[in-house]
């Protein structure tokens, strides 16, 4: 007798091969049988005729590092069909933490001071993983080690190369984290403190990852004017260390740089032809989201939040910051130049008295306040101690579609669940791929879209028991209507769940059934190698 049986579903098994109608049975947390017709009993039978059954979707790139500790029963991802999230991206993870810089590490990962609702009562990566698993999350979680987090632990926000001793400290922390099950290392070379690191530092740490079978995910140093040089750096890390390379949220930002998309693709394809293991993830929107600190020139970010706040309060240094934003600096990706104040929108900030700014562009809010937009931004960052999130319009949807169709591209939301008016990708990424890029634009077949969200991502993570509907594999699955499964989250109303979802299982247990959560919380922390 089976635990759960889906009757006559259109099975999209994750491999990219054409879908087929079958019964799919689950038992003891695994797929137990897949056949045209199963004459067997089950504790629960779910009629699935006319619906598609796929492996549970994998969000390869997200920023839910604290979400599963604070909101383990949260529905944001499970209602998209996501059954596994990968945290620790863009160089920022919640572990490992140094005892003397513990709060600094947490604040760095979460993008602002005092954003974690609780006490950070862990230090090592293994302790963090155990705490996540102990919270009994609704979805599974896997994690990367953030290079920026390693830097904070070893040397804070120092604007200089690491000393040999500091590099040894980072390598030791990284090795311990990988041994505890982390799937690899991420960098955020666009952000402080990662932007202070040399390529040689990243190569040295890449060797630690490569020796243990993990991969290197990089928010590269520049996704705009310097896109091609930044890709060269990421590929150099792979060549120099032997680690597989994964480009996070591949994009060409800024109108002037849209034409670089083909050259960027050609660079990655050439590396792959040379035998390098290079992949990427893409989110299905042409608007990005980040911190407002992204407008600040790199030199002004030394010393972290305290250093930035001191410079913003110093008239001479503040004037230099504004001048550098206006004029730009060589090699620095200037988000103001790529989007402009009209397309940079405040999405979240912490102070109750300024919540009304959420949803307003910098240009509009500054005009309403009778202020110069540059000075208005400096004032806001000073008042909020740098903790301001933004949405920026700087990409082209044709490039997004181009990148999504690459055979080595996967799907990542890059979403960070928090208050305010977040980017709609937090609530809508996975159904949007199917609505917009499968049904409307026909850029992808349903089978290939599912492959990118399941088997391809599981392979990248080194999780051999996930990502496919095959007997013996982990029974994470999503049942949806292929004709109606759609995102409903918009920039004006971003916190809305999708439609067209019929059921989700995690570990063979029904977590979502119809419009309701069942109360099951079967997620666990998934460690590299399937442990």
N, C-alpha and C positions, 0 to 999 in steps of 0.2 A: 504494500500500500504506500502510495506517495503522500507527501505532505501537501503539495500544491500542484494543480494541473491546469494549464492553459489550453483550452480547446480551440483548434483550428485557427491559430494565429498566422499572420503573414510573418514568417521568421526572417528577420534581417540579422544574420548571425555575427556580424562584425568583421568578416573577412573581406567584404567587398564583392562577393559573388552574389548573383541574383537571388532575391528573396523567394521563399517557397512556403506553402501552407502546410502546417504540421501541428500536432499536439506536442507540448513541451511540459515535462514533469520535473519536479524538484523534490529532493529528499535529503535530509541531514545537511542542509545548507549548500548542496551542490545540484547542478543539472544532472538528473538521473536518467532521462530518456528523451529522445527526440525522434518522432516517427510520424508518418502520414496519419495514422490513427492508433491510439493507444487504448486497448480494451483493459482498463485497470481502474481500480478505485483510488480515491484521494480524499484526504481530510477536507480539502476545499477545492472546488472547481470554479475556474473563472472563464466564462464564455468569451472568446476573443475573435470570432469571425468578423472580418472587415477591419480588424485592428492590426497594427504592426507591433511585433515583439522584438526588441533589440537588447543587447547587453546594456547594463547600466552605463550611463554616460560618465566620462572621466573629464573633470575640469583640470587640465594640465597646468594651468597658471592662474592662481587666485591669491587673495590676501585675506583669508579667513583664519589667520593664525590664532587670534583671540576668540573668534566667534564660537568655536567648538568648546571652549572653556566657559564662556559666558552664556551662550544660548545653545546648548547641546541638542535641544529638541527643536531647534529652528527649522523652518520649512522652506527657506529661500531656495536652496539648491535641489532638495528632493522633489519639489514640485516642478522642476525643470527636467526631471529624469536623471539627475546627477546622483551617482551612488559613491563616487570617490573624488575627493578634492586634494590637490597638491598645493601645500602651503610652503612658505619660506622663499618666495620668489623675489626678484629684483634686488638681491643682496641682503634682504631683511628677513630674519627668522627670530622666533622668540627664545631660541637656545642655540648655542650655549651662552651662558651669562657669567661674567666675572663678578666675584663677590663685591668688589669695590665699585663696580660700574653696573650693577644689576639694573637699577632704575633707568639709567641712561640707555642700556640695551633694549629694554622694553619700550621706552618712549620712542627710540629710533625706529623700531619695527612698526609701531602703530602710528607714526607720523605726527606725534605731538605729546606733550607732557600730560600725565595723569589720565590717559585714555583707557587704561586697563581697569576694569571694575573688579578689583580683588587684589590679593597679595601675591606677588610673583614668588611662590614658595618652591621653586625648582631652580636648578642651576645647570645641570648637564642636559644634553639632548635626550638621553634615555629617560631622565626624570620628566622632561616635558612630554615625551611620547606617552609615558605611563599615565601622566595626568590627563592628557586628552582622552586616552582610552578609558580611563576611570570615570570620565564624565558621561560615558555612554552616549556618544553622538548618534544622530539619526543616520548620517552618512559615514563612509569610511574616509580616513585621512592618511595621506602620505606626506613626506616633507623633505625639502632641500635645506641645506645649511647655508645661511646667508653670509657671503664674504664680508659685507659691511658689518654684520653682527660680530664676526670674528675680529675685525679691525677695532670695533668699539671695545671688545673685551681686552684686546692686547695693547691698544694705544689710543683709545678714545677717538676724538675727531682731529688728530694731528695732521696738518697739511705738509706731509713729507713722506719719502719712502720709508718702509719698515726697516728697522735694524735687523741683523741676523737673529738676535734673540727674540725680537717681536715676531718675526716670521716663523721661528721655531715654535713659539707659543701658539700662533694661529694654526700651524700644521698639526700640532698635537691635539688641539681642540677639535679640528676638522676630522682627524683620524678617529678619535673617540666617538664623534657623532655618527660617522659612517659605520663604524662597528656596532653602534646601537640601532642601526637600521635606516638612517637617512639615505635617500636615493641618489644624492649628488650634492653639488654646490651651485649656488646662484651668485651672480654679481649684478650690482646696480651701478655701473661705471658712469652713469649720468648723474648719480646722486652722491652727496657727501655721506659717509667718508670714502665710499668706493672710488669716487673720481680722483682722490688723492693717490691712488695706487698706481704703480708702474705695471706694464705688461709682464715683466719678468716676475713680479710678485704673484700675479695670477697664474702664470705658467707653473711656478713652483708648487702652488696649492693644487693646481690641476693634476700634477703628478700623483699627489696623495689620493685624489678622487679616482684617477685612472687605475691605480694599483688595486683598488678595492671594487672595481667594476661599476662605479657610478657614472653619471654624466654631468656635464657642465652647461648650465643654462645662463644665458647672459642677456640682461637689459644692456645693450651695447652702449658705448660711450656717446654716440651721436646718431640720431635717427633722421637727421635733416641734411644740412649742407655736407656734413662729414660722414654721411651714411656709408659710403663705399670704403673709406678708410677705417671706420669702426668695424665693419664686417671683416676687413683684412686683419684687424687686431684679434677678433674672436677666432678666426681661422688659425691665426698664428699661435693662439693658446692651444688649440687642438693639435697642431703640428708639433709644438714644442713639448707638450706633456703627454701626448698619446690618448687624451681623454675625448670621448664623444662630445660634440658641440651641439647645443640647441639654442637657436636664436629666439629670444622671447618677443612676443607680439611684433612680428616683422611688419614694418611700415616704412613709408616715405613721407615725412611730415613737412608741411609748408608748401604752398603753391609752387614755389620756384623749384622744388625738389621732386615733384610728382613724376617727372620724366626719368628719374633715377631708378624707378622700379625694375625695369628690364635689366639694367646693369647689375642691380643687386641680386636678382634671380640668377643671372648668368654666373656671378661670382660663386654662389652656393652650388650651382649645378657643376661648375668646373671642379670645385673641391670634391664633390661626390664622385665625379668621374675619376679623380685621382685616388679614390679609395678611402676618403675621409667619411666618417660617420657624422653627417651634419643634418639636422632637422630644424623645424621651427614650429611655433604656434602663432595663431592669428585670432583676433576677436572680430566678430562680424558687424562692426560699426566703423564709421569714418570720423568719429569724435573720440578723443582720448580723455583720460582723467588722471590727475596727479596732484601733487601738492603745489600750492602757490609759491612755495620756496623755489620751485623750478625756474622762476624768473630772476632769481638772485645769482649774480656771478659767483663762480666757484670760490674765489679767494675769500669772499665774505661769509662763507659757511664753515670756516675753520673754527673749532671750538664748540660746534654743535649749537643748540638753542641759545645758550648763554652768550656765546660769541656773536651770534647774529643779532640778538636783542641789543647788545652793547653797541654794535656798529650802527644799528638803526637809530639809536638814541644819540649818536655822535654826529653833529651837523656836517662835518667835513667828510667823514666816511660815508654817511648817507648820500651826500651829493655825488661821491664817486660811484656808489652803487647805481644811482639813477643814471649817471652818465654812461656807465658800462651797459646798462640795459638798453638805453637809446641807441648806442653806437655799436654794441656787440664787442666780442673778444675773439681772437683767432682760436679756432678749434672748439669753441663753446656753443652748444646747441641752445639758442636763445628762443624760448617759447613765445616771447612777445613778438619777435620778428616773424615767427611761423604762423601765428594765429591773429595777433592784434588784440587790443583790449575789448573790441566789440565781440570777439568770439571766445573770450576767456570768461567763463561763468562761474560764480561762487556756488559750490554744491554743498559744502558742509563746513561748519565751524562750531566751536564749543561754547562760546559765551551766550547765555540766554538773551542778553540785550541786543545782540546783533543777528538773531535768527532770521530777521526779515530780509537780510541780504541774500539768503539762499535762493537761487534761481535767477539772480540778477547778474548781468554782465558787469565787468569792471567799468567799462565805458559808461553804462547807464547809471550805476551806483555813484560813480564819481561826479557825473553831471548833476545828479539829484542833490548831491552834497555840496555843489559849487566848488569842487576841488580838482586840481590837476590829477589825472589818473595815476601817474607815476607816484606822486606824493601820497595819494589815497591808498595805493597798494602798500607803500612803506608804513603808513599809519596802521593799516589793518594787520599787517604781519607783526608789528610791534605790540599792538593791543592783544592779539591772539597768541603771542609767543610762537609764531610760525605755524601754528596748527590750523591751516586753512586748506580745504580741498577744492579743486577746480575741475571743470570740464572744458576742453579746448577743441575747437573745430579747425583741424589742419590737414586732414587727409582727403582722399578721393575714393569714392566707392568702387570705381572701376579697378583701382589698385587693390583694394580689399578683396574683391572677387578674384583678381589675378593671383594673389597670394594664397587665398583659400583653396584654389584648385591645384596647387602644387602637390605632387604625389607624396612629398615628404612633410607636408604641413598638417598640423593637428589643431585642435580647438582649445583655447583657454579664454576664460572670461576676463582675466585681469581685474576682477571685481573685488571690492573691499566692502563688506557689509558694515555699515554704520549709519548713524542718523542723518538728518538733513534731506537733501534731494540728490541721492547718489546717481551715478551714471546708470542708465537702464540696463546695462549689461549685467549688473548684479542679479537682477530678477529675470532677464530675458535671453541670455546668450544662446542657449542650446535650442530652444524652439525657434529662435530667430534664424538660425542656420537653416533649419528645415523650411520655415515659411518663406524667407527672403531669397535664399540662395539655391534651394532645391525647387520649390514650387513656382516662385515668381520669376526669378532671373534665369533659372535652369542652368546655373553654373555648375552644379553638382548633381549627380544621381543620388537618390535616397540611400542606396547601398554604400556609395563612397563617402557620403556625409557621415553615416553611422560608423564606418570604418575609422574615420579620422577622430571620432569622439569616443572610440572604444578600443579595438585591437591595436591600432597604431600607437595610441597613448600608453596602453598597458605594456607594449613591447619597449617603448622608450623608457618606461619606469623600471623595467626588469621584473615585472610582476607576472609570472608565467601562468598563474591560475585565473587570470581575469581577462575581460575584454572580448570574450567570444561565447556564443551559445553552443557549447559542446559538452558532452557527457563528461563528468568529472570535474568541470571547472566551477568556480565560485558562482552561486546562483544569484548574481546581481542582475536585475533586468528592469526594463521600462516598457510598458504597454501604452501605445498612443494611437490616435487616429491620424493616419498619414495625410489626410485631406484637410484636417482642421487644427492640428497641433501648431500653436502660434504663440508668439510673445504678445503681451498686451502692455508691457512697461514702456513708457515714453519719457522724453526729457521733461515734459511738463508734469507727468504723473508717473514717476519711476518705480514706485513700490507696489507693483501689481503682478499677480501670479499669472502664468500662462493658462491657456485653454486647450482642450483636446487631449489631456492626459487621463488615462484610464486606470493605471496601476503602476506601482513601483515595488520591487522586492530588493532587500538587502540581505545577503546570506540566506536566501530561500524563505525569508519571512516577509509577509505583506506589510509594507510600511505606509503606502498610499493605496487606497481603493476607492475609485470614483472621486468624489469631491472631499473625502475625509481622510484625515490621518488616523491610523489604527492605534497609535500609541506605542507601537514597536520601536525600539531603539537598538538596532543590531550592528551599528558601525563599530569599527575598531581601527587602531593605528596599523597601517600596512607597512611592513618593513621590507627593505630591498632584499630580493631573493625569495620573496613570498613568505617570510617568517612572520 
